[in-house]
Amino acid sequence: MPDRDESLEIIQRELTAFARRARAAAARLHPELSLVSYALLAHLEDSDGCRPSALAEQFLLNKSTISRQVTALEELGLVERRTDPGDQRAHILHLTAGGRAALGQVSDHRRAAFQERLADWTAEDLARFAGYLLRYNDRA
């Protein structure tokens, strides 16, 4: 059994490989969208829209980076700005029907990939793995 340092090294290496595969998969699904773009779309769906400043805060990115990302998503017809009913000077970003469709396509593809990769895992293994991921992400 590996010691703690070896285990941490394995975890770091494997999570890096996981992120690399996720970026490559995102590029194959829609060459104009980055993994960050999909994350922004998912957050807009989960939050039912939000201000660009809230996206910057959520993803720990500066406002100019978010602005570039949002502009690209608007140009692709995936996101739209709506006037904030509580503050007419501000805008709320929302997914368009095209944005929901793109996100749905990615979710379906990702779900199928996980089902295939984890097909031979027992229910107990899956539950344990899911628990570990929840525990890990709760610490973020």
C-alpha positions as CSV (number, residue, x, y, z in Angstrom):
1,M,0.0,0.0,0.0
2,P,1.4,3.4,-0.9
3,D,2.3,5.8,1.9
4,R,0.6,9.2,2.3
5,D,3.0,11.2,0.1
6,E,2.8,8.6,-2.7
7,S,-1.0,8.5,-2.5
8,L,-1.2,12.3,-2.7
9,E,1.1,12.2,-5.7
10,I,-1.1,9.6,-7.4
11,I,-4.2,11.7,-6.6
12,Q,-2.7,14.9,-8.1
13,R,-1.5,13.1,-11.2
14,E,-4.8,11.4,-11.8
15,L,-6.9,14.5,-11.2
16,T,-4.7,16.3,-13.7
17,A,-5.2,13.6,-16.2
18,F,-9.0,13.8,-15.6
19,A,-9.0,17.6,-16.2
20,R,-6.9,17.1,-19.4
21,R,-9.4,14.6,-20.7
22,A,-12.3,16.9,-19.8
23,R,-10.8,19.8,-21.7
24,A,-10.2,17.5,-24.7
25,A,-13.8,16.2,-24.6
26,A,-15.2,19.7,-24.4
27,A,-13.2,20.8,-27.4
28,R,-14.5,17.7,-29.4
29,L,-18.1,18.5,-28.5
30,H,-18.0,22.2,-29.5
31,P,-14.6,23.5,-30.8
32,E,-15.6,27.0,-30.0
33,L,-16.3,26.3,-26.3
34,S,-13.7,25.8,-23.6
35,L,-14.2,23.8,-20.5
36,V,-14.6,27.1,-18.6
37,S,-17.4,28.1,-21.0
38,Y,-19.3,24.9,-20.1
39,A,-18.7,25.6,-16.4
40,L,-20.1,29.1,-16.9
41,L,-23.1,27.8,-18.8
42,A,-23.8,25.2,-16.0
43,H,-23.6,27.9,-13.3
44,L,-26.0,30.1,-15.2
45,E,-28.4,27.1,-15.5
46,D,-28.1,26.2,-11.8
47,S,-28.5,29.8,-10.6
48,D,-31.2,30.6,-13.2
49,G,-29.1,33.5,-14.3
50,C,-26.7,35.9,-12.6
51,R,-24.7,39.1,-13.0
52,P,-21.3,38.9,-14.7
53,S,-19.7,40.1,-11.4
54,A,-21.2,37.1,-9.6
55,L,-19.6,34.8,-12.2
56,A,-16.3,36.4,-11.7
57,E,-16.6,35.9,-8.0
58,Q,-17.8,32.3,-8.2
59,F,-15.0,31.3,-10.5
60,L,-12.3,33.5,-9.0
61,L,-11.7,35.2,-12.3
62,N,-11.2,38.9,-13.0
63,K,-14.1,40.8,-14.6
64,S,-12.2,41.2,-18.0
65,T,-11.8,37.5,-18.3
66,I,-15.5,36.9,-17.6
67,S,-16.4,39.7,-20.0
68,R,-14.4,38.0,-22.8
69,Q,-16.0,34.6,-22.0
70,V,-19.5,36.1,-21.9
71,T,-19.0,38.0,-25.1
72,A,-18.0,34.8,-26.9
73,L,-21.0,32.9,-25.5
74,E,-23.3,35.8,-26.6
75,E,-21.9,35.7,-30.1
76,L,-22.5,32.0,-30.2
77,G,-26.1,32.6,-29.2
78,L,-25.8,30.6,-26.0
79,V,-26.2,33.4,-23.4
80,E,-28.3,36.6,-23.4
81,R,-28.3,39.7,-21.2
82,R,-31.5,40.9,-19.6
83,T,-32.0,44.0,-17.6
84,D,-32.1,43.4,-13.9
85,P,-35.6,44.2,-12.7
86,G,-34.2,45.3,-9.3
87,D,-31.6,47.6,-10.9
88,Q,-32.2,48.9,-14.4
89,R,-28.5,49.8,-14.7
90,A,-27.4,46.2,-14.3
91,H,-27.8,43.1,-16.5
92,I,-28.5,39.4,-15.6
93,L,-27.0,36.7,-17.8
94,H,-29.3,33.9,-18.8
95,L,-29.0,30.8,-21.0
96,T,-30.8,30.9,-24.3
97,A,-32.5,27.9,-25.8
98,G,-29.3,27.2,-27.7
99,G,-27.3,27.4,-24.5
100,R,-29.6,24.9,-22.8
101,A,-29.3,22.6,-25.8
102,A,-25.5,22.8,-25.8
103,L,-25.3,22.1,-22.1
104,G,-27.8,19.2,-22.4
105,Q,-25.7,17.7,-25.2
106,V,-22.6,17.9,-23.0
107,S,-24.3,16.5,-20.0
108,D,-25.7,13.5,-22.1
109,H,-22.2,12.9,-23.5
110,R,-20.5,13.1,-20.1
111,R,-23.1,10.8,-18.5
112,A,-22.7,8.2,-21.2
113,A,-18.9,8.4,-20.8
114,F,-19.1,7.9,-17.1
115,Q,-21.6,5.0,-17.5
116,E,-19.2,3.3,-19.9
117,R,-16.1,3.9,-17.8
118,L,-17.7,2.8,-14.6
119,A,-19.9,0.0,-15.9
120,D,-18.0,-2.8,-14.1
121,W,-17.9,-1.0,-10.7
122,T,-20.1,-2.3,-8.0
123,A,-22.9,-0.1,-6.5
124,E,-20.8,0.0,-3.3
125,D,-17.7,1.2,-5.2
126,L,-19.7,3.9,-6.9
127,A,-21.2,5.1,-3.6
128,R,-17.8,5.2,-1.9
129,F,-16.3,7.1,-4.9
130,A,-19.2,9.5,-4.9
131,G,-18.8,10.1,-1.2
132,Y,-15.1,10.7,-1.5
133,L,-15.7,13.3,-4.3
134,L,-18.4,15.0,-2.3
135,R,-16.1,15.1,0.7
136,Y,-13.2,16.4,-1.4
137,N,-15.3,19.2,-3.1
138,D,-16.9,20.2,0.2
139,R,-13.4,21.3,1.4
140,A,-13.0,23.7,-1.6
